């Protein structure tokens, strides 16, 4: 990227679980309106790294900077206050509630009727549809129950909700897992729309073919270490897969750790 200062910068991040060194001094950066692929096999340290960024884990060593200022993120709530939102694989949606109720879950707008304060369902329905449209999805009705929706549509609710509430960094954990090919393509469009709306996206995956179509940059992790990173188009998906398989970069000009 052309920016001098990253939105978030993680330096020399270390994490140990008992005798296991999950992260061994990893450096990781994200810039404004950038999609960064975080790629590696299971056990590479991807989830541990982003759980530190999202406040779930505390690092045993290293430093985190947000917009150039040193920060300590002690909880997911503190991460959200910085604008860091995570969409987990299970999406945290309640199937027997409507789209609008899920969209505003925990942040429901209210209005007063006499001395009572009740949910402002009209506003929820209206704003939900506006928020989803911003990331390129249109549903028949905000009152549809989530269990009637496809996997791709459920992803749209989770992504649209995060963007609507001002996510500066959107962490997506294996967003294409268990989706059909058509739904995968649609979800990639949602990710691009999230970027165009001002969010940066961290795309966690072990599948190089999932992330290559949308990533501006791909960071490769292997056994808790940063193997290297490549810019979009610098290597083919097959060459990136070879990096992971062999544990080394396979082409000069790639940035090594």
PyMOL commands that set and color helices and strands:
alter all, ss='L'
color gray80, all
select helices_A, chain A and resi 46-53+76-82+99-103+121-134+146-148+151-164+181-196+208-211+237-246
alter helices_A, ss='H'
color red, helices_A
select strands_A, chain A and resi 8-17+20-30+35-39+61-66+69-71+84-87+110-113+116-119+169-173+200-205+217-222+225-231+255-256
alter strands_A, ss='S'
color yellow, strands_A
deselect
rebuild
show_as cartoon
